[in-house]
Amino acid sequence: MLTKINILFLIGAYLLGSIPSAVWIGKYFYRIDVREYGSGNAGATNVFRVLGKKAGIPVLLIDVLKGFAAVNLAYLSHYIPGSNQFINLQLVLGIASLVGHIFPIFASFRGGKGIATLLGIILAVHPYAACISIVIFIIVLLISSYVSLSSMSAAVAFPLIVILIFKTTTPSLIIFSILIAIMVLITHQKNIERLLRREESKANLIKKKTKPSDQKVETE
């Protein structure tokens, strides 16, 4: 039910998601806008690519935390944890924070693809399924070295894990998990095209960072 307090929760979740950690850390500590380099995304992967792990790790943690915190705003509501109303509110708050990350009001509505924030959301909503998805992400990444392929594999696996392994019967959670997979595939359309052309950049997140001025923004 859309009450005044729930609307406030939604605004709070959106604002949490809108915290542009990649942009702020890049500008404050490195005097650059990461959206002008690498893939052009304001996300953890691009920060790792452009600025290295010293900047990438904090951005990754902040992006995960803001999705996790947004979902947990539901505990401030009067709904009973575990009830359908509580779960529905969690999912809506998660979506609001994800929209905030992709279209952040604090960064001219130019954000990232939301994978790290999405991880925080599913960790809060279904931690066990999220952990299995993380394992799938790591396995695919170690095999392929493609962050995009790893992200898509984990996202597509999530609804299967929720439905087939944990036998979830909550309709809203099932729909949410399927929408996650669809959304990730849509936001990675260009990555899919580059993968098919074998032009996608492979990840090497532990290598020494290169000068941002030497990097070229990829066509998205």
Buried (B, 14 or more C-beta within 10 A) or exposed (E): EEEEEBEEBBEBBBBBBBBBBBBBBBBEEBEBBBBEBBBBBBBBBBBBBBBBBEBBBBBBBBBBBBBBBBBBBBEEBEBEEEEEBBBBBBBBBBBBBBBBBBBBBEBEEBBBBBBBBBBBBBBBBBEEBBEBBBEBBEEBBEEBBBBBBBBBBBBBBBBBBBBEEEEBEBEBBBEBBBEBBEBBBEBBEBBBEBBEEEEBBEBEBEEEBBEBEEBEEBEE
